[in-house]
Amino acid sequence: MDGTRPARGWATQEAAQWHVLQREGAMSAAQQAQFMDWLVAAPEHLHEYLAVARVSGELAEAMRGMRIDLDAAGGEDAAAEPANVVPLPVARGATARPPARPRLRRFAAAAAAVLALGVLPLLWPQPVQYRTAAGAPRSFALADGTRVHMNGDSELRARLWLLQRRVELARGQASFEVAPDRRPFAVHAAGLVVRDIGTTFDVALERDQARIAVSEGRVHVAAGARLLADLRAGDGARVAYDGRTVRLERGEADAMTAGRRGRVVFRDVPQREVAERFNRLNPLRLHVEDEAAGPLRPPGNLAAGDLASLRAFLDEQPTLSTRVADGGIHVASRRRARAPQR
């Protein structure tokens, strides 16, 4: 998708969005001002808004007519009442409802078709799925102009609809440069909701935790109705899946955005976390064979594809042993490597 769309079609979608907000009566003063600015910005805006309002009114009237028809004596089925049903007397002064009107029914069916084919896709569009393979990160723009940088071995889907912009990160890592828009933007990942407040931020799903870091602006991290963290530029948070415990960190954004530059940055992190970061950027896998390997305490800043430098760095660690086998680098503690084979 190149992000372009016919001007009239886009005006129709915006008109539908504004009409729903107006009908809900929940627009703030700032939104009302934005609506008036949009309305007078181009002649087609007013034309499309009036057209949407007219169709909405006709559909509402059609639906009322359909209810009248359904509530009437069952239409054609009314004549097929069983013989053992005794009709109740009509109360004095009551008037019988008119029979079903075929013309109204035809109009209601046509209006429903217009609603299904023309309006519903604007109100509830299908999500767009994105996937990347290991070693193949990619960048792209969503329909609202938000820039997304997906790390390798990641998956997400995005749904931009009438009242909100929602991204679901299924696995891996993604960075978001959120475009200004009246609709809120949120990333849902592993039961967490990261709500944008005009910002650039990263979300990564790892084996036992989610990592969030803010480069610009501010985000709220929540689990259900519970606010877990209020993060500003330079802040980072690690949220454990088990218990939702939160560890706040500074300078985490540099480490998380390093993948865009093809680098792996780490400091005093578990070996398995280093492996996860490395494996997103490489088809060649880094395997950690035992928990006793421990964290890498010396800072590391390596080019993701520089396998020789990575292995040299690992070999410098006094507690580690490395070997190359089965198309990957295997890391274990020296104690395990020296253990006798049975």
C-alpha positions as MATLAB code, in Angstrom:
seq = 'MDGTRPARGWATQEAAQWHVLQREGAMSAAQQAQFMDWLVAAPEHLHEYLAVARVSGELAEAMRGMRIDLDAAGGEDAAAEPANVVPLPVARGATARPPARPRLRRFAAAAAAVLALGVLPLLWPQPVQYRTAAGAPRSFALADGTRVHMNGDSELRARLWLLQRRVELARGQASFEVAPDRRPFAVHAAGLVVRDIGTTFDVALERDQARIAVSEGRVHVAAGARLLADLRAGDGARVAYDGRTVRLERGEADAMTAGRRGRVVFRDVPQREVAERFNRLNPLRLHVEDEAAGPLRPPGNLAAGDLASLRAFLDEQPTLSTRVADGGIHVASRRRARAPQR';
ca = [
       0.000    0.000    0.000;
       1.396    3.417   -0.888;
      -0.837    5.284    1.574;
      -2.599    7.317   -1.133;
      -6.374    7.383   -1.451;
      -8.937    9.360   -3.496;
      -9.591   12.764   -1.941;
     -13.368   12.304   -1.923;
     -13.158    8.864   -0.307;
     -10.944   10.236    2.444;
     -13.338   13.171    2.996;
     -16.224   10.697    3.317;
     -14.342    8.713    5.946;
     -13.504   11.834    7.946;
     -17.114   13.037    7.645;
     -18.339    9.698    9.041;
     -15.896    9.960   11.938;
     -16.976   13.489   12.823;
     -20.663   12.577   12.538;
     -20.334    9.712   15.025;
     -18.428   11.921   17.477;
     -21.137   14.579   17.159;
     -23.938   12.054   17.764;
     -22.185   10.667   20.843;
     -22.047   14.187   22.283;
     -18.627   13.554   23.816;
     -16.582   16.099   21.885;
     -14.376   18.443   23.866;
     -14.115   22.155   23.124;
     -10.826   21.508   21.310;
     -12.454   18.822   19.174;
     -15.363   21.111   18.355;
     -12.858   23.718   17.175;
     -11.058   21.091   15.087;
     -14.373   20.030   13.580;
     -15.247   23.588   12.542;
     -11.771   24.067   11.047;
     -12.189   20.838    9.078;
     -15.710   21.749    7.959;
     -14.658   25.052    6.341;
     -11.296   23.816    5.023;
     -12.778   22.578    1.724;
     -16.227   22.651    0.053;
     -16.321   18.837   -0.238;
     -16.034   18.527    3.565;
     -19.392   20.202    4.114;
     -20.919   18.302    1.195;
     -19.760   14.909    2.499;
     -20.771   15.687    6.089;
     -24.301   16.620    5.021;
     -24.492   13.478    2.855;
     -23.416   11.269    5.777;
     -25.930   12.966    8.083;
     -28.712   12.491    5.516;
     -27.920    8.793    5.007;
     -27.693    8.310    8.768;
     -31.149    9.850    9.224;
     -32.635    7.733    6.442;
     -31.130    4.582    7.911;
     -32.514    5.416   11.334;
     -35.965    5.939    9.830;
     -35.639    2.676    7.896;
     -34.718    0.776   11.025;
     -37.741    2.248   12.818;
     -39.891    1.132    9.893;
     -38.431   -2.345   10.097;
     -39.323   -2.531   13.768;
     -42.892   -1.501   12.966;
     -43.109   -4.204   10.324;
     -41.723   -6.851   12.646;
     -44.039   -5.815   15.449;
     -47.067   -5.896   13.149;
     -49.023   -9.127   13.161;
     -46.138  -11.156   11.766;
     -46.596  -10.026    8.141;
     -47.525  -12.883    5.845;
     -47.026  -15.370    8.701;
     -49.904  -13.850   10.650;
     -52.474  -15.597    8.452;
     -50.928  -18.938    9.320;
     -51.835  -18.785   13.028;
     -52.700  -22.188   14.487;
     -56.408  -22.847   14.867;
     -56.072  -23.470   18.606;
     -54.913  -19.898   19.262;
     -57.740  -17.676   20.480;
     -57.244  -14.006   19.551;
     -57.571  -11.619   22.451;
     -60.058   -8.815   22.175;
     -58.685   -5.417   21.261;
     -59.127   -2.838   23.961;
     -61.691   -0.172   23.229;
     -60.092    2.850   21.659;
     -57.002    0.955   20.490;
     -56.125    1.113   16.810;
     -54.635   -1.725   14.812;
     -51.150   -1.221   13.389;
     -50.946   -0.857    9.625;
     -49.899   -3.903    7.623;
     -46.326   -4.258    6.499;
     -45.376   -1.957    3.637;
     -43.351   -3.697    0.913;
     -41.895   -0.422   -0.303;
     -40.535    0.423    3.128;
     -39.101   -3.060    3.416;
     -37.339   -2.692    0.070;
     -35.927    0.653    1.148;
     -34.770   -0.781    4.472;
     -33.001   -3.646    2.690;
     -31.288   -1.215    0.323;
     -30.285    1.037    3.203;
     -28.877   -1.927    5.101;
     -26.834   -2.862    2.026;
     -25.481    0.684    1.788;
     -24.588    0.534    5.457;
     -22.816   -2.789    5.124;
     -20.935   -1.969    1.926;
     -20.134    1.675    2.468;
     -20.157    2.687    6.125;
     -19.245   -0.374    8.174;
     -15.749   -0.698    6.643;
     -15.092    2.870    7.762;
     -16.381    2.216   11.269;
     -14.705   -1.177   11.803;
     -12.026   -1.951    9.177;
     -10.194   -5.239    8.994;
      -6.827   -5.321   10.803;
      -3.638   -5.301    8.732;
      -1.075   -7.979    9.628;
       2.690   -7.463    9.511;
       5.423  -10.094   10.033;
       9.207  -10.087    9.792;
      11.648  -12.975    9.603;
      14.769  -13.271   11.750;
      17.431  -10.942   10.397;
      14.922   -9.007    8.260;
      13.662   -5.905   10.113;
      11.494   -3.468    8.187;
      10.015    0.022    8.461;
       6.692    1.252    7.105;
       3.943    3.813    7.637;
       0.416    3.116    8.855;
      -2.519    4.802    7.136;
      -2.492    7.658    9.683;
       1.192    8.457    9.024;
       2.578    6.686   12.109;
       6.036    5.243   11.372;
       6.617    1.683   12.575;
      10.041    0.067   12.822;
       9.688   -3.686   13.281;
      12.643   -5.711   14.474;
      13.310   -9.112   12.950;
      11.299  -12.145   14.046;
       8.329   -9.975   15.063;
       4.611   -9.868   14.386;
       1.890   -7.260   14.870;
      -1.444   -6.207   13.496;
      -2.893   -2.712   13.252;
      -6.503   -1.531   13.150;
      -7.193    2.164   12.577;
     -10.883    2.847   12.927;
     -13.349    5.544   13.713;
     -12.584    6.247   17.363;
      -9.129    4.805   18.014;
      -5.880    3.461   16.611;
      -4.940    0.046   18.005;
      -1.828   -2.060   17.441;
      -1.445   -5.583   18.825;
       2.141   -6.797   19.191;
       2.038  -10.606   19.149;
       5.785  -11.211   19.422;
       9.134   -9.515   18.960;
       9.809   -5.788   19.080;
       8.526   -2.661   17.367;
       9.132    1.077   17.614;
       6.428    3.667   16.963;
       6.729    7.291   15.865;
       3.110    8.225   16.447;
       1.527   10.692   14.032;
      -0.671   13.473   15.494;
      -4.346   12.546   15.291;
      -7.522   13.184   17.294;
      -7.871    9.405   17.800;
      -5.932    7.837   20.676;
      -3.109    5.415   19.857;
      -2.423    2.314   21.965;
      -0.249   -0.783   21.706;
      -1.614   -3.988   23.272;
       1.024   -6.571   24.151;
       0.960   -9.565   26.533;
      -2.000   -8.182   28.480;
      -0.469   -4.703   28.776;
      -1.690   -1.495   27.169;
       0.868    1.172   26.250;
      -1.038    4.404   25.621;
       0.656    7.095   23.612;
       0.566   10.708   24.733;
       2.266   12.245   21.667;
       5.522   10.344   21.529;
       8.047    7.916   20.073;
       8.405    4.659   21.983;
       9.469    1.007   21.769;
       7.799   -2.183   22.977;
       9.528   -5.580   23.113;
       8.170   -8.938   24.236;
      10.799  -11.195   25.768;
      10.704  -14.596   27.414;
       9.460  -13.498   30.863;
       8.934   -9.746   30.573;
       7.875   -6.840   28.372;
      10.227   -3.908   27.865;
       9.011   -0.389   27.113;
      11.204    2.635   26.450;
      10.325    6.226   25.518;
      12.498    8.288   23.173;
      10.213   11.343   22.975;
       7.048   12.458   24.733;
       5.256   10.259   27.237;
       3.356    6.973   27.584;
       1.176    5.274   30.187;
       1.638    1.544   30.747;
      -1.412   -0.206   32.196;
      -2.722   -3.674   32.952;
      -6.495   -3.460   32.867;
      -7.552   -0.469   34.967;
      -4.251   -0.476   36.898;
      -1.638    2.116   35.871;
       1.780    0.477   36.128;
       4.078    3.240   34.895;
       4.061    6.822   33.653;
       7.104    7.077   31.382;
       8.674   10.184   29.868;
      11.516   10.708   27.395;
      14.553    8.696   28.458;
      12.557    6.400   30.766;
      12.279    2.661   30.405;
      10.358   -0.064   32.212;
      10.529   -3.832   32.470;
       7.197   -5.428   33.350;
       7.270   -9.072   34.444;
       4.515  -11.253   33.039;
       4.232  -12.997   36.393;
       2.838  -10.590   38.982;
       3.163   -7.464   36.781;
       6.104   -6.209   38.837;
       7.730   -3.129   37.310;
      11.392   -2.138   37.241;
      12.073    1.394   36.027;
      15.295    2.211   34.176;
      16.973    5.215   32.605;
      18.751    5.091   29.250;
      16.822    2.036   28.070;
      15.694    3.749   24.858;
      19.217    3.716   23.364;
      19.505   -0.026   23.892;
      16.065   -0.732   22.443;
      16.472    1.459   19.351;
      19.909    0.014   18.580;
      18.258   -2.660   16.448;
      17.277   -0.010   13.896;
      20.995    0.648   13.419;
      21.790   -3.046   13.185;
      23.459   -3.207   16.590;
      22.996   -5.175   19.805;
      23.497   -3.109   22.982;
      23.497   -4.648   26.472;
      24.795   -4.079   29.966;
      24.409   -6.413   32.925;
      21.601   -8.389   31.315;
      20.948  -12.149   31.303;
      22.518  -14.207   28.541;
      19.123  -15.284   27.265;
      18.073  -11.667   26.820;
      21.226  -10.981   24.801;
      20.399  -14.034   22.685;
      16.855  -12.772   22.049;
      18.147   -9.387   20.856;
      20.807  -10.988   18.672;
      18.440  -13.563   17.170;
      15.932  -10.945   16.028;
      18.635   -9.426   13.828;
      20.276  -12.598   12.500;
      19.242  -15.794   10.764;
      22.179  -17.431   12.592;
      21.017  -18.257   16.117;
      22.716  -17.674   19.452;
      21.826  -20.479   21.897;
      22.254  -20.239   25.684;
      22.497  -23.769   27.009;
      22.175  -23.257   30.767;
      20.969  -20.652   33.258;
      24.323  -20.778   35.091;
      25.864  -18.770   32.250;
      24.711  -15.686   34.169;
      24.422  -12.070   33.014;
      26.913  -10.224   30.830;
      28.207   -7.534   33.142;
      30.679   -5.716   30.840;
      28.815   -3.333   28.495;
      28.418   -4.576   24.950;
      27.770   -2.655   21.736;
      28.222   -4.909   18.728;
      27.196   -4.961   15.102;
      24.499   -7.586   14.831;
      26.057   -9.290   11.813;
      29.626   -9.268   13.144;
      29.702  -12.851   14.362;
      33.459  -12.920   14.867;
      33.336   -9.928   17.222;
      30.390  -11.407   19.097;
      32.153  -14.708   19.649;
      35.374  -12.929   20.659;
      33.404  -10.867   23.185;
      31.789  -13.986   24.625;
      35.121  -15.817   24.788;
      36.535  -12.964   26.870;
      34.001  -13.665   29.615;
      35.782  -15.752   32.270;
      32.689  -17.815   33.110;
      31.645  -18.690   29.544;
      32.514  -21.230   26.916;
      31.390  -20.996   23.267;
      31.270  -23.345   20.321;
      29.898  -23.184   16.797;
      27.629  -26.058   15.819;
      24.420  -26.707   13.882;
      24.589  -23.311   12.206;
      24.631  -21.341   15.476;
      26.745  -20.174   18.388;
      26.215  -22.171   21.597;
      27.065  -20.545   24.931;
      27.417  -22.383   28.233;
      29.083  -21.857   31.579;
      32.641  -23.156   31.760;
      31.575  -25.382   34.654;
      29.050  -27.114   32.436;
      31.492  -27.282   29.523;
      34.042  -29.087   31.755;
      31.480  -31.515   33.169;
      32.328  -35.125   32.195;
      30.161  -36.632   29.485;
      28.075  -39.599   30.558;
];
